[in-house]
Amino acid sequence: MGVRCYAFLEEDLSRQIDNPQKNRFLKHLSSPFKQWQVRQADCAIKLYQYFLSQNQKGEDIKKISIKAWQWLEEEATRLLQLKHRAYRTEKTYLGWIRRFGEFLDYKASEGLKGQDLQDFLTYLAVEGKVAPPLRIRP
């Protein structure tokens, strides 16, 4: 019924509909369908709207996470320049930060675990064909 509602209202499935629109559709349904079916359609629309809003929240969280990763890159740049690191060193470090962020799909820093770093290093060794260091630096 949710898809029929959006088709009736000529709305995009990714957009929320307001109560007057929903009520107009339910009124349209009330003549050919029984009351319990109209109530069922109302519940289906409410559920769809809920899941649509949850998906939107996920997108908002991802935007915030991406901004946090951008801040991390800016802060790393500032600190590397403060320590007078070479330009190529700075670019290399920033490249690793970007690759790590992309690997994690820019996951929020609160959700990062040691396992994420281990998974990234394993990914680099297996998929990225990055050689392990010849020696471990102190």
NORNOR-V565331 format. One line per field, one symbol per residue. ss: DSSP state (2 for helix, 1 for strand, 0 for the rest). burial: 1 if it has 9 or more other ideal C-beta (glycine too) atoms within 8 Angstrom, else 0. A space follows every 50 residues. Layout:
ss = ???
burial = ???
//
This chain:
ss = 02222222200000000022222222222222002222222222222222 22222222222222222222222222222222000022222222222222 22200000222002222222222222000000000000
burial = 11001100100000001000110111001000000011011101101110 01100000001101110110011001100110000000110011001101 10110111000000010011001100000000000000
//
